[in-house]
Amino acid sequence: MSKPMHQVRVAAISKALPGIISIDVDGDLLDADGGVAAAPRSNRLEPRRCVDDHVKIVLPGPAGQAGSDSPEASPLLRTYTRRRYDPATGAWGIDVFVFPHGGPGSSWAAGLAVGDVVTVRGPGGHWQLPADPGTVLMVGDPVAQPAIVNALEALPQGARAIVLLEEGPHRYPLPERPGAEIQMVPSSPGGSALVEAVRRVPTPAGPWWAFVHGQADMVRPLRRHLRVDRGLPKDHMNLSAYWISGRDAEAWRAMKSDFNRQMIADSGD
Ligand SMILES: Cc1cc2nc3c(=O)[nH]c(=O)nc-3n(C[C@H](O)[C@H](O)[C@H](O)COP(=O)(O)OP(=O)(O)OC[C@H]3O[C@@H](n4cnc5c(N)ncnc54)[C@H](O)[C@@H]3O)c2cc1C
């Protein structure tokens, strides 16, 4: 079932990181007239509780009708990780990576101004690290970096992280985290170099977990590798295929359930 839609106001926009548009919104949800509702503390988007927390932005305007003039046409939705979250105010922020061939999500972010109202669906996500995970293998493509940084920040003290990130045109700040080894892997078609780099990582001694986010062509073989070659239990993994080459987010959403079913079947599950 779809999550409810809410409206929030843009509080700040930063383009300090080249190619990345950082958008921060107020915590308070707006009422139908655009005013802050009377009981703002109880009128906030759910707090960020999990490392895969994300929201869907409902893109505004006529461009928000998916290729049709029909009023029933679905709005265009674009998904972004909530990278920042302030529990005191409920304010939160996303980082939109802009690509030269980017679609409506990139254009929306580029055209946004402070004070604009944004419609949001969510938040989504459910995965939490256990209190004592041992080692966490974290694998991501460039747009998964906000989620990987959230996972790094959630890493319990004493735990180890092996992080493999695919290089991209954007430089994203990565935290220095005791116990975390970060390896940058050159970009390659379908993320194949990243897949090969993961295959070369020795299986951690003791309990371990995997957090793998990014393009579908990279996530699918890695699920099979982790399940079949490494024997990692499925409840020790959080995998999310964000996007697929050559399809926009609508086309990807339409095929994603089948893709996920096939990916799970690939691993014999
Ligand atoms: C859970 C989740 C969290 C996400 N978090 C973030 C985030 O924090 N920041 C962020 O920037 N993105 C994030 N994404 C990815 C983002 O939702 C997609 O990249 C989205 O398709 C971008 O929309 P668009 O309108 O710019 O491009 P679309 O209209 O969807 O696509 C246009 C073209 O660009 C290609 N394309 C789409 N995404 C990429 C990409 N990442 N790299 C290269 N080509 C691409 C498509 O295949 C298509 O050919 C997340 C996705 C998910 C599912």
PDBQT file of the ligand as one rigid body, heavy atoms in Angstrom, charges set to zero:
ROOT
HETATM    1  C1  LIG A 301      16.317   3.702  -1.859  1.00  0.00    +0.000 C 
HETATM    2  C2  LIG A 301      16.950   4.660  -2.856  1.00  0.00    +0.000 A 
HETATM    3  C3  LIG A 301      17.758   5.681  -2.385  1.00  0.00    +0.000 A 
HETATM    4  C4  LIG A 301      18.343   6.569  -3.308  1.00  0.00    +0.000 A 
HETATM    5  N1  LIG A 301      19.110   7.592  -2.806  1.00  0.00    +0.000 NA
HETATM    6  C5  LIG A 301      19.629   8.503  -3.684  1.00  0.00    +0.000 A 
HETATM    7  C6  LIG A 301      20.349   9.639  -3.174  1.00  0.00    +0.000 A 
HETATM    8  O1  LIG A 301      20.510   9.827  -1.959  1.00  0.00    +0.000 OA
HETATM    9  N2  LIG A 301      20.839  10.515  -4.088  1.00  0.00    +0.000 N 
HETATM   10  C7  LIG A 301      20.651  10.350  -5.450  1.00  0.00    +0.000 A 
HETATM   11  O2  LIG A 301      21.109  11.198  -6.231  1.00  0.00    +0.000 OA
HETATM   12  N3  LIG A 301      19.974   9.293  -5.923  1.00  0.00    +0.000 NA
HETATM   13  C8  LIG A 301      19.459   8.373  -5.081  1.00  0.00    +0.000 A 
HETATM   14  N4  LIG A 301      18.759   7.308  -5.560  1.00  0.00    +0.000 N 
HETATM   15  C9  LIG A 301      18.740   7.080  -7.024  1.00  0.00    +0.000 C 
HETATM   16  C10 LIG A 301      17.725   7.943  -7.731  1.00  0.00    +0.000 C 
HETATM   17  O3  LIG A 301      16.424   7.724  -7.207  1.00  0.00    +0.000 OA
HETATM   18  C11 LIG A 301      17.736   7.531  -9.229  1.00  0.00    +0.000 C 
HETATM   19  O4  LIG A 301      19.026   7.714  -9.733  1.00  0.00    +0.000 OA
HETATM   20  C12 LIG A 301      16.708   8.269 -10.070  1.00  0.00    +0.000 C 
HETATM   21  O5  LIG A 301      16.441   7.482 -11.221  1.00  0.00    +0.000 OA
HETATM   22  C13 LIG A 301      17.159   9.626 -10.532  1.00  0.00    +0.000 C 
HETATM   23  O6  LIG A 301      16.069  10.267 -11.199  1.00  0.00    +0.000 OA
HETATM   24  P1  LIG A 301      16.259  11.184 -12.486  1.00  0.00    +0.000 P 
HETATM   25  O7  LIG A 301      14.926  11.810 -12.724  1.00  0.00    +0.000 OA
HETATM   26  O8  LIG A 301      17.452  12.083 -12.338  1.00  0.00    +0.000 OA
HETATM   27  O9  LIG A 301      16.601  10.167 -13.658  1.00  0.00    +0.000 OA
HETATM   28  P2  LIG A 301      15.561   9.168 -14.401  1.00  0.00    +0.000 P 
HETATM   29  O10 LIG A 301      14.534   9.952 -15.147  1.00  0.00    +0.000 OA
HETATM   30  O11 LIG A 301      15.057   8.167 -13.419  1.00  0.00    +0.000 OA
HETATM   31  O12 LIG A 301      16.553   8.458 -15.435  1.00  0.00    +0.000 OA
HETATM   32  C14 LIG A 301      17.102   9.155 -16.544  1.00  0.00    +0.000 C 
HETATM   33  C15 LIG A 301      18.252   8.337 -17.119  1.00  0.00    +0.000 C 
HETATM   34  O13 LIG A 301      19.346   8.346 -16.191  1.00  0.00    +0.000 OA
HETATM   35  C16 LIG A 301      19.707   7.003 -15.855  1.00  0.00    +0.000 C 
HETATM   36  N5  LIG A 301      20.047   6.996 -14.412  1.00  0.00    +0.000 N 
HETATM   37  C17 LIG A 301      19.195   6.992 -13.347  1.00  0.00    +0.000 A 
HETATM   38  N6  LIG A 301      19.881   6.985 -12.187  1.00  0.00    +0.000 NA
HETATM   39  C18 LIG A 301      21.190   6.988 -12.541  1.00  0.00    +0.000 A 
HETATM   40  C19 LIG A 301      22.391   6.964 -11.802  1.00  0.00    +0.000 A 
HETATM   41  N7  LIG A 301      22.393   6.929 -10.464  1.00  0.00    +0.000 N 
HETATM   42  N8  LIG A 301      23.572   6.969 -12.473  1.00  0.00    +0.000 NA
HETATM   43  C20 LIG A 301      23.605   6.999 -13.821  1.00  0.00    +0.000 A 
HETATM   44  N9  LIG A 301      22.490   7.011 -14.607  1.00  0.00    +0.000 NA
HETATM   45  C21 LIG A 301      21.313   7.003 -13.962  1.00  0.00    +0.000 A 
HETATM   46  C22 LIG A 301      18.471   6.156 -16.154  1.00  0.00    +0.000 C 
HETATM   47  O14 LIG A 301      18.817   4.803 -16.443  1.00  0.00    +0.000 OA
HETATM   48  C23 LIG A 301      17.876   6.865 -17.347  1.00  0.00    +0.000 C 
HETATM   49  O15 LIG A 301      18.504   6.439 -18.533  1.00  0.00    +0.000 OA
HETATM   50  C24 LIG A 301      18.135   6.416  -4.688  1.00  0.00    +0.000 A 
HETATM   51  C25 LIG A 301      17.297   5.391  -5.153  1.00  0.00    +0.000 A 
HETATM   52  C26 LIG A 301      16.704   4.523  -4.245  1.00  0.00    +0.000 A 
HETATM   53  C27 LIG A 301      15.768   3.453  -4.768  1.00  0.00    +0.000 C 
ENDROOT
TORSDOF 0
